[in-house]
Amino acid sequence: MIQHIPKKNIQLAWLFKMAWRDAKASKVRLLLFMASIILGIAAVVSIQLFSANLQGNLQSQSKTLMGADFIIDSKQEPTVRAQAIIDSLKPDASEVNFVSMVAFPKQGGTKLVKIQGITGGFPFYGDIEAEPATAATTYQTSGGALVDATLMMQFNVKPGDSIKIGELTLPIAGALTSMPGNSAISSSVAPPVIIPREFVAATKLIQFGSRREYQYFYKVSDTVNLKRLEDVVEPMLDLENADLDTHTGTSRRLGRRYQNVGNFLNLAAFIALLLGCIGIASSVHIYIKEKLKAIAVLKCMGASRLQSFLIFLIQIAGIGILGGAIGAGIGVGLQLVFPYLLQDFLPFTLQISISAIPILIGILLGLFMSVLFALLPLLRTWFVSPLDVLRVSEDGAQEPRLVRFSVFGAIVVFLFLFSYWLIRDAVFALGFVGATLLTFAVLAGVAMACISLIKRYFPKHWSFTARQSILNLFRPNNQTVVLVVAIGLGTFLISTLYFTKDILLAKTEVGAQSENANIIILDVQPDQRAAISDAIKAHQLPVLSDIPLVTMRMQRINGDLVNTIRQDTTRQVRGWVLNHEFRTTYRDTLIDSEVIIAGEWTPRLTPGEPLVISISDNLAEDANLDVGDPVVFNVQGVLMETTVGSIRQVDWSQVQLNFTVVFPAGVLEDAPQFNVLTTLVADEATSARLQQDLVSNFPNVSIIDLRQVFTLVESILDKVSWVINFMAFFSMFTGIIVLIGSIRTSKYQRVKENVLLRTLGAKNKHILQISAFEYLFLGLLGSVVGILLALVSSLALALLVFKEPFVPSVIPFLVLLPGITTLVLVIGLSNIRSVLKSSPLEVLRKEA
């Protein structure tokens, strides 16, 4: 008995069979088309999965990062009112911490460390990990110190040895491996040493000018509304120069710390996907254009519009699904590399979780973007007439204008929704989409303007090959607009990525010139200046600078009390200005990192003259100050009325002591102050001898060895730079693949013409010259316009998104411009290789 098979199933099977047969015949073109999808999806999935893991870790580990539910901290001893608020909330533990030099008497070594005097059961979440493990819980009762394990290894110190902190000597209870709240960066620059808080006073290191922080730790039930606590208590603490941090607020701040890197990675993902979309649109446009006659033949044989449309829709959708799956798989593999690269940059161990969701997103995104960006050329299959078999023109019938605009609208909506999904900001998303559409319009306009100009001023007296090349740019079936837009957009996106990469990497360059100080000696009291200066010179080292520091706070700004400004919800003054303890200096000269941009520099004042100060440009902006505005400072209880005399642009990236507020000489010499001395050491041994000498004789001073800081920061920033460079060049590689695909696919437009030229007697060198000039013009025009547009977009990104200055690199002009032009030329010439090597008839049969 013969089973009845529904006609609908037979038709569906026939459609899939036709799509598969046609795909096999065009596999090279479709593989290049699929490469665009794979690379775009791989970039998106890897970046999004990494971002999701980072955010998930920040949220899940936010309590462990702090070790408490919330913390109240103050950079000075809390005021009476602040202490009353702290006590009313009943802290469960407290800490006073400060940076100081310590010595190991047995080994004779010295090191800058962070002393943490703790009382109570902190941390409440996570654990202090120490060796032996019991030391983490017994150090307070035994009266010992927990010393950073790396520091102990460096100085060959063991539990039971002693550590000298100021005038206090304690036994080492154990090696500190990890502790909530301590990051790899801070621990490497100033390793932690934990002692019972009751011993802090015995060190005698808390003196005038000492930098210290008081912290109070709280553990609460999950029913407590931390957001409400922030809203109610934090403004009250702000008035007392104290802060309240919750574990949820900490996770938000940590997220913002990596915002610029995250913005760049999202930009790379957006560009990679957009490059893939360009590759799809340009490849399918040319691919479908050459299939129009075959579609017309199908319709002559009885195929319906829907059937001819579905054959190629199934092809494109299948490639989108396959490319999305492969790209998602690559993306999952790529994001596994990020935790290793950023392990020193993150304050916690990043736990990677992989689910089916990114794979599913990659597949759906591959399907959606391939179909959407191929839809416009695919629609031409719907409107092809059977009579097109007999027509000479290959343009065929055009889709209605309403249909075309509807597809364009869907593409714009897709790009907006995708960019909004990446950056969660509607304004920036609109800006990205607007910049892309404007670039597309400019490139298309430039291409059409060139066609019009060439038609109007056609060089009739040029040689045959030159005229033929020029004719190819505007004759029917030309590729000028398609290739200029594809090449230009690809170059634009690649160049934009390169420029923005440089914006971020400019902030990751750390270095010291041979003549700059690399040892900084802090907290030098006035009566110690001469003795410490002599001690430096005794080691045959120069005293490069002796800088006085005076601490003060702002009392009034433009006549308004700071406390009044704090309570004003419409204030234009940033919060940090109102709470900041300014470390100011006085001198009669500018330094090399400063430039006056407003007002006049006053080097010195005589008694009785009005007090004028110089402030940095960032302080002027954040405090809403201009030249001539009054500011009253509170200098250790003494009010000092001043006027802004000048505004300086300060290069904070230079590794030296820069100041937001500088007084002229002749004003602060008698104010309570301490000094910072700097010197230059040639090697590690000299540095160790100097530090040991100074710490043994002046235990209150702190010494920063910038050589160690340079090494540490460079190692971390090298990894961050690697991630930025990797994602940049990965997306650039995507762009190159897209360009190759677009140009490679265009070969099928020129094969017949070149065969006809050979049939008419043209030699191989003539065909080479014709093709070379055409592709050289297209590559040069597209890449020049693309790079120029990238300059404009990168400037906007630098100022609006990354908030960094923009200094354009010449690399895109020296490398990308000739490189992309050469690439276009090489691929274009490789397109006609089969025409040059074989007979015309053989070529026609092969291409058919």
N, C-alpha and C positions, 0 to 999 in steps of 0.2 A: 504494500500500500504506500503510495507516494504521499509524503507529508507536505501540506501546503505551507509555503514560505510567504509571509506578507510582502507585498510589493514595496512597502516603505522600507523594510529591512534590506531588500535587494538594492534599492536606490542608494541607501546609506553606505552599504558595502562597496558599491561602485564608486561613490564619491571618494571614499578612503583609498581605494585602489588607484584611482586616477591621481589623487594627491601624492601618493607614495611613488608612483611611476615617474611623475614629473619631478619630484624632489630628487630621486636618484639621478636623473639626467642633469640636474642643476646643482649637484652636491657641493661643488667648490664654492659657488656663489653663496649658497645657503649656509655653509660652514663659516664663512667670513661674517655673514649676517648674525649667526648664532654667537660668534665670539664677542660681538658687541654686547649682547644680552648677558653672557656669562660673566664678563669682567665688571659690568655695571652692577649686577646683582651681588657678586662677590664682595664688592666694596661696601654696598649698602648693608648687607647682612652682617659682615664682620664688625662694622662700626656700630650698628644698632645693637647687636648682641653684646658687644663690649660695654656700651653705654648703659644698657639695661642691667648688666651684671654689676657695674660700678654703682649705679643708683640703688640697686637691691642690697648690695653690701653696705652702703652708707646707711640705709634705713635699718637693716637688720642688726648692724653692729654699732649703731649710734650710741647706745648706752655703754657698750664695752669700750668705745673710743674715749668716752669721758670718764668711765668708771663710776658715774653717778647719774641721777636723774636730772639734777641741775646744780650749777655752781655759781656762787657769788664771788667775784674777785675785785681787787682794788690794787692799783699800782703804788699806793701809799698806805700807811696805817689808817684803817677806817676812821671816819669822823664819828663823833658821838651819836649823831642821828643814824648814820649808816650802820654802826655797831648795834644800835637798838633794833633796826630792821633785821639784821642778820640773826640776832639772838631770838627775836620773836618767832622766826621760822625754825628755830631749834636745829642747828647744824649737827650732823652726825659725825663729821670729821673736819679737820682744818689743816692748812699747810701754809708755810711761808717759804718762798724759794728765791734764790738769788744766784748770780753767777760769780764765781770766785776761783782763784787758783788754790790747788791743793798740792801737798807734797807727800811722797812716800819715803819716810826716814830711812828705812832699811835699804831701799834700792837707790835713793837719791834722785828720783825723777819728779818732775812737776807737770801739772796739766790744768788747763782751764776747764772747769766742770760746772754743772748746775746742781747746787745744793738744794735738796728738798727736805725741809723739816716737817714731818707729818705726825699728827696725833689723831687717834681714832681708828676705825676699821676700814679706812679707804684702801683699795677700791671696793665698791659694793657689787660691781659687775666686772667680770673678768678676774684675772688673778695676777698678783706679782709672782713672776716666775724667777726663781733663784736656785743657786746650787751652793750648799745643800738646800733642799726644798723647805726644810723647817725654818730656815733663816728668814723667809718671807713673813712668817707670822710671829717670830720671837725677837726680831731685832729691836722692837720698842722696849720690851721688858728686859732684854739682855744689855741694852745700852750700846749696841754695835752699829756699824754702818753697812749698807748694801751698796756695793760699788759696781759700776757697769762692767760686764764680763769682758767686753772687748778691751776696755781700758786696763783691766787686771792682766789680761794676756799680753798687752803691749809692754807693760812694765814688769812682767813676771812676778805679779803679786798674788798671794794665796790667802784664803780665809785664815784668820789668826794673825796676819800681819797688821800693821797699824797704818792709819792715814791721818795726816795733819791738816786740819781745816782752820786757818787763822791761828789762834792760840789754843785750839782744842785738839787733842790727839785721842782718836778712838780706835778700838780694834775693828777689823773688817769681819763682819758676821757672815757674809756670803757674797757670791757673784750675782749681780742682777742681770737676768737674761732679757726680760721684757716686762713692760708695765703699761696699763691703759693710759692713754694721753700722751705718750712719748713717741715721736716720729723718728724715722731713721736719720733725717737731715739734722734735727736739733740734737739728737743723741750723738751724732758723729762730730759735730762742731763743739758741743759742750756736753759730754757724757754725764748721765745722772748719777748722783750720789745721794742716797736716802739715809737720813738720820732721824732720831726722835726729835720732835719740835722743841722739847724742853732744853735741848743742848745748844740751840741756835745762839742764845745770848752769850754763852761761854766762848763762842768763836771770836767775839768782838769785831765782827766784820760788818755789822749793820751800822754804818757811819753816814755822815752827811754826804749826799751825792750818790750813795749806793743805790743801784737799781734792784728793787725787790718787789715781790708780788705776794699779796695775801689772798688765799683761797679758802672758801668754806663749802664743804660738800654735803649734799642732801640726798637722802633716799626716801622716796614717797611711793604710795600705792598707785596703781594704774588708774584709779578713779580721779586722781588730781588732774585738773585741767591746766596743763603747762602753758598753753597759749594764753589763757586768762591770767595766769601768774606773770607771764612776760608783759602783758598789756598793763597790769595794775602796778606791779612792784618795780619793774625796770625803770619807768620814768622817775619814780621816787629815788632810786639808786643813782640815776644819771645826775641828779642835782647834787649828789654827794660824791661825785667822781668815782663811782663804782659801777660794776656791770653785773647783769644776770645772764647766764648762758644755760639754755636747756639742751638736752641731748638731741632734740628735734632741730633746734636752731643750729647746733653744731654740724649736723648732717647737711643742712641747707648751705651753710658757709663753706663746708668742704666741697660741695657740688659746685659752688661759685668759684672756688679756687682753681678748678680745672676748666673754667668756662671757656677761656680763649682756645685751649687745646681742643675742647669739645666742639666749639664753634668751627674750628678749622676742619676737624674730622667730619662734621656734618656737611660743611661746604664741599669737602672732597667727595663725600657720598653723593651729594646732589649733582656735582659736576660729572662724576663717573656715570651716574644713571642718565644724566642729560646727554652725555656723549654716546651712551648706548642707544638712546632714543634717536639721536641724529643719525647714527649708523643704520638703525632700522629704517627710518624714513627715507634716507637717500638711497640705500641699497634696494629697498622694495620698490621705490619709485622707478628706478632704472630697470629692475628685474621684471616688474609687471609691464613696463612699456614695451619690452621686447616680446612679451607673451600675448600682446593684443591680437595679432593676426591668428595665433593658435586658438585663442578664445573665440574669434570670429568664425573660424572653421568649425569649432565645436557647436556653435549656434546654428551654422548651416546644416549640421548633421542632426539637429533636433534637440540639443541641450538647451535647457531653459536658462534665464538670467540667474535664477537662484542657484542652479547647479554649478554653472561656471564660476559664480562668486564663491560658493562654498568649497570648491576644490582648492582654491588658493587660500581661503580663510583657514581651512583645516591644516594646510601646510604651515602657515605662519603661526597658528595657535600651537601646533605640535612642537615647532622649533622653540616657541616661547616657553612652553612647559618644560621641555628638556633642558634648554639653556638656563631657566630659572632654577631647576633642581641641581644642575652641575655648579652653577654660581653660588647657590646657597651652601652646598657642600664645601666649596673652597672657602667661603666666608666663615663657616664654622671652624675650619682648620686655622684660618688666619688669626681669628680673635684669640685663640689659645696662646699666641705669642705675646700679646700685650701685657698680661700679668707679670711675666718674667722680665720684660723690659722696664716696667714701671714699679717693680717691687720696692725700690728705694725711694720712689717718688710718692707712694701712697702710705698713709699712716696705719695701714692694716694689711693683712694678707688677703688678697683678692681671691674669693672662692668662685670658680667658674661653674655655672650650671647650664647644661645644654638640653633644650627641649625640642619638640617637633614644631613649635610655633615659628621660629625663624626659617626653618625649611619650608613650611607652608607659606609664609609670607613671601619668601623668595620665588616659589613656584607661581603663586598668584600674581606677584608683581611682574614676573617674566611674561606670563600670559597676558596680563592687562596691558603692559606697555608695548609689547610686540603687536598686539591686535590694534590698539588705539593708534599708534604711530604709523602702522601700515594701512590703516583704514582708508585714508584718502586715496592713495594709489590703488588700493583694492576696489574701491567703488567704481573705478574706471572699467573694471571687468563687467560691472552691471550694465553700463551704458554703451558698451561696444555693440555696434550693429553688424549683422552678417555681411552687409555690403562692404565692410572694411577690408574684406578679403580682396576685393577688386580695386580698392582705392590705393593710389600711390602714397598719399600721406599716411604716416603712422600715428598721427595725433589722435585720430578717431573722435568720437563724440565725447564731449566734456560733461562731467556731472553738473547738475543744477547748482546755481550759486548758493541757494539756501542750504543744500546738503553740505557743500564745502565749508560754509561758515559754521554750520552746526558741529562739524568735526573739529574745526579750529577751536571753537568754544570749548568742546569737551577736552581737548589737549591742554588748553590754558587752565581749565578747572583742575585737571589732573596734576599739572605742575604746581599749582598753588597749594592744593591739598597735600601733596607729597612734601613740599618745602615747609609747609606749616607743621606737618607731622614731625619733621626733623628738628626744627628750631623753636616750635611752640610760640611763635611771635608773628601775628598776622601782618604787621607793618613790614617787617623784614622779609617775610614770605612774598608779599606783594612786590617789594623792591627787587628780590631775586628774579621773579617771573617777569616783572617789567623790564629789567635790564636785559634778560634773555630775548624777550620779544623785540626790544629796541635794537639789540645787536642783529637779530635776524632781519629786521626791516632795513637797517643800514646796509648790511651786506647785500641783500637782494636789490636794494636801490642802487648801490655802487655797481653791481653786476649789470643791471639794466641800463644804467647811465653809460657804462663802458660800451655796451652793445650799440646804444644809440649814437655815441660819438664815433665809434668805428664805422658804422654805416654811413654816417654823414661825411666823415673825412677819410674815406677808404683810400689807401695808398695804391692807386692804379698802376703806378710806374715801378713798383717793387718787383722782385723776382717771382717766378711761378710758385716756388715753395713757400715764400713769405706770404704771398697773396692767398694761397690755399689755407695756410694756418689761420690767417685773419678771418677768412670766410667761414671756417669751422666754428668761430665764436658766435656768429649770428645767423647762420643758415638754419633752415628747418631741422628739427631733431638735434639742436645743439645742446651742450651740457653746461654752458657757461654759468647760468644762475644756480643750478643744482650744485655744481662742484665748488663755485665760489662761496656759496652759503655753507656747504659742508666743511670745506677747508678753513674758511674764515671762522666759523663757530668752533671748530675743533681747536684752532690756534688760539682763539679768544679764551676758551675755557682752560686750555693747558697753560697759557701765559698768566691768566688770572691766578691759577693755582700756584704757579711758580712765584709770582710777586707776593702773594699772601703768605706763602711758606717763608719767604725772606723776612716778612714783617714779624712773624713769631720767632724765627731763629735769631733775629737781631737781639732778642731778649735772652737768648741762651748762650751768648758769647761772653765768657769770663776770661780775663787775662790781666797780667800785670806787666808793666814796662820795667825795664831794669833799673830806672832811676826812681821809681815809686816806692813808697814805704811798704814793707810787708810784715812789720811787727807794730802792733798798736797797744799801748800801755794805758789802761783806763783807771779812773778813780784815784788819780794822783792828788793828794792833798797839798795845799799851798806850801806848807812847811817841808814837804818831801821833794819838791821840784828840783832843787839844786842837787840834793843827794842822789836822786834817781838819774838825773842828767849826767852827773859825774860817774855813776856806775856804768851807764851806757858807754861813755867815752873810755872808761877803763878797759872795756872789751874791744877797743879800737874800732868802735862803730860810731856813725854820725847821729846826732839828734836832728832829724829832718824838720820836725815841727813841734811846737809847744803851744797847744791850743787851750785857752781857758774856756770853761763851760759854766754857764749860769742858768739855773733852773727857774722857771716862772710859769705862771698861768695867765690867761687873758681875764681881766676883770670887767672891762667895758669894750664894746665894739661899736664904733660910730655913735657913741653916747648912750647906748642901751646896755644895761647890766646883762652879763652872761646868763645869770639865773633867770632873768625875764625872757631872754631869747630862747632858752631851753623849753620854756612852757608855751611858747608861741608855735601853734601847729602850722602856721603859714610862713614860718621863717625861711629865709634864703641862705642861711648859714649851715654848713654841714656839721653833723653831730660831733665828729672827731675833734673839730676845732674847739668846741666848747668844753670838752673833757680832757684835752691833751695837756700834758706837762711838757712845755717847750724847753729844750736844751739849746740855749742860744750862746752866741759868742760875740766878741768885739774885735775888730781889726780895722786897719786903715787901707787895705788893698783888696781887690777882687782876686779870686783864684781862677785857675784855668777852666774850671767846670761852670763858670758863671758868666752871664752876659746881661747887661742892663737893657731892658726893653721898654721901660717907662720911668720918667722922672730922672733925677740926677743922683749919682753916688756921692755920699758925703764921707770923706775918709776920717775926719777928726772934728770933735767939738770942744769948745772952750767953756768953762763954767759960766752959767747964765744963758747960754744959747738954747733955743728950743730943741727938744730931743726929736731927731728924725731917725727912722730906722729903714732898713731895706728888707723886703719880704720876698719869698719865692713866688713864682707865677702860680703854682698850684694852691698855695695858701691864699693868694689874692682872689683866686676864683672861688675856692671853697668858703672863704670868710666874707665874700662879697665886698672886698676892699679895693680901693683905688688910691692913686697918689693924692695926698692931701687929707685922707681920712684919718680921724683920731682913733687911737687904741690905747687903753689903759691896762698895764700889766701889774700883776701882784707878784713882787719879787720877795719871797720869804716874809710876807706880811707887810712889806713896804709898797705903796702904790706908786707907779711911775707912769706919767702921762707922756705919750709919744705921738708922732705923726708919721704916716707912711711917706717917706721921701723918695723911694725908688722901688721898682719891682724887677727882680732878677729871673732870668730863665736859667734853671739849674739842670745840668745833665746828671741825673741821679744814677745813671748806669756806670759812671766812673767810680771805681773802688777807692774812695777816699772820704774824708769827713766833710759832708755837705750840710748846710743848715737852712731851715725855713726862715729864721729871723736872725739878722746880723745887725749889731749895734756899731756905730762908729767908735773909734778909740776916744778915750777921755771921758767915758760915761760909767762903765761898770767895773772899773778896776778895783773899787773898794767893796763891791758886792760879794756876798758869800759865794764861793766858787770852788771848783776843782779843775784839774787839768788833764789833758790827754797828750801824751808824748808819742812820737813815732820814730822808728829807725828802720834801717835796711840791713838785713843779714844775708850772707851769701850762701849758707848751707845749713843743714839740719843740726850739725854738731854745735855750731856757733849759737844757733837759736836755743838749743837745750841748755847750754852753759849760761847764757844770759837770763833765761827764764828761771833757772834754779837759783841764781844769785839774787835776782830781784824778789822772788817769792820768800826766800829765807830771811831777807832783811826788811821787806815791805809786804807783809802778808795780806794787807787790805787791797792791794792793786790786782787788777785783772789784766791778763795778757792774751791778745788774740794774734795767733800766727796765721797770717793771710795765706801763706803757702799751703797750709792744710785745708783752709777754706776753699782756695782755688781748686785743689785736687778733688775734694769732695763734690763741690758743686758742678765742676766740669764732668765728672763721671756720671752724675745724675742727669745733667742736661744733655749729655751725649746720647743717653738712652731716649730722652724725650725727643731730641732732634732726630734720632733714628726713626722713631714712630712717625714724626711729621714728614720726614723725607720719604719714608717707605710709602705712606699713603699718598703723598703728592706724586711720586714717580709711578706708583701703581695706577693712579688715575690718568697720569700722562700717557702711560703705556696703553691704557684703554683708548685714549684719544688717537694714538698712532694706529692702533688696530682699526678704529673706525675710519680713519682717513684711508688706510690701505684698502679696506672693504669698499668704501665709496668709489675710489678711483679704479680699483680692480674690477668692480662690477660695471663700470662705464666702458670697459673694453668692448663689450658686446654691441655697443652703439657704433663703434668705429670700424669693426671688422669688415663689414660689407663695403664700406666706402673705400677702405684701403685695398681690398681685393679688386674693386672696380678700377682703381688707379693703376694697380699692377697690370690688369688686363689691358688698359689703354696704353701701357708702355712705360709707366713710371718705374724708376729704379729704386732699389732698396734705400739708397742714401736720400732720395727725395722724400720717401715716406717717413724716414727717420727724422729728417729736418722739419717736415710739416708737423708731425706729432710732438717733437721736442719743443718747438716754438709755442704751440698751443698749450701744452701742459706747463711750460715755464711761465707763461703769462698768467694762467689760472692759479698756479701755486704762489707766485709772487704777489699777485693782487689780493688773494684771500688771506695770506699770512700777514702782509703789511697792515691791512685794515683790521684784522683780528688782534694783532699786538697793540695797535693804537687804541682800540676799544678796551683792551684789557688794562691799559694804563689808567683809563678813566674809572673803570669799575673797581680796580684795586685801591685807588685813592679813596673812593667812597667806602669800601669795606674797611680800610685802615681807620678812617675817621669815625665811622658810624657803628661798626660792629666790634672791631678789635681795640678801638680807642688807643691807637698807637700811631706814631709818626710814620709817614711813608717815604722811603727813599728808593726810587725805582732802580732795579738792577739792569745792567746792560746785556746780561746773558741772553734774554729772549731775542734781542736784536742781533747779537753776535752768533748765537747757536740755533735758536728756534727758527728764526727767519730763514737763514740759508739752509738749515736742516730740513725743515718742512718743505721748502721749495724744491730742494734736491730729491726728497722722498717722493713728492708728487711727480717730478720728472722721471725718476727711475721706474716707479710703478707704471706710469703712463707709457713709457717706452717698452716695458716688459709686456704690456698688453698686446703689442703688435708683433711679438716675437714669432707667433705661429704664422702670421701673414708673410713674414720675411723668409722663413725657412721652408715653406711648402708652396706647392703650386696653387693658384687661385681655386681651381676646382676641388682640390683636396681640402682646402680650408673651408669652403662652403659646405662640403659634405660633413666635415667634422663638427662645425658649429650647428648644423641642422640636426 
